[in-house]
């Protein structure tokens, strides 16, 4: 599956190979992994992904890497949840959501200058939540919610509305919902 025989893949051939790798993968592939496989820099991969997206390939950049969104998923229940909490409570919030069978698709904040800022998370397990929080710590990155004093929205998805209701109830009990701060 890996091309990495020391030969640099060029332009169109490399982008075709990236599509092949992404469409045959069952989990996201990082930009670093794609750069290793094709013997080019990660920056070249980032540019390739931009070109492929411009060509209407349904590639999603998640916190875990790149995904090719090829499947028509069964219709999921979706909801926006308004939350507010401190940085050190982010993992607990994510655990509550994934423990109820939810996927945390996106996080959004309303910024005074830029308006709405949205990031794709695609976190659906404790392991993915752990990895996300670990990367935040290792890279000393800020959470988007730190721009807005802890206030943020999550787009969540689940098989049923009842799963979302139960997760929201637990978030409420923990004091993580925005309306409880008013």
Secondary structure as GFF3:
##gff-version 3
##sequence-region A 1 182
A	DSSP	alpha_helix	11	24	.	.	.	ID=ss1
A	DSSP	alpha_helix	31	38	.	.	.	ID=ss2
A	DSSP	alpha_helix	42	54	.	.	.	ID=ss3
A	DSSP	beta_strand	59	62	.	.	.	ID=ss4
A	DSSP	beta_strand	65	68	.	.	.	ID=ss5
A	DSSP	beta_strand	77	84	.	.	.	ID=ss6
A	DSSP	three_ten_helix	87	89	.	.	.	ID=ss7
A	DSSP	alpha_helix	90	99	.	.	.	ID=ss8
A	DSSP	beta_strand	103	111	.	.	.	ID=ss9
A	DSSP	beta_strand	115	123	.	.	.	ID=ss10
A	DSSP	alpha_helix	126	138	.	.	.	ID=ss11
A	DSSP	three_ten_helix	144	148	.	.	.	ID=ss12
A	DSSP	beta_strand	151	158	.	.	.	ID=ss13
A	DSSP	alpha_helix	161	173	.	.	.	ID=ss14
A	DSSP	three_ten_helix	178	181	.	.	.	ID=ss15
###
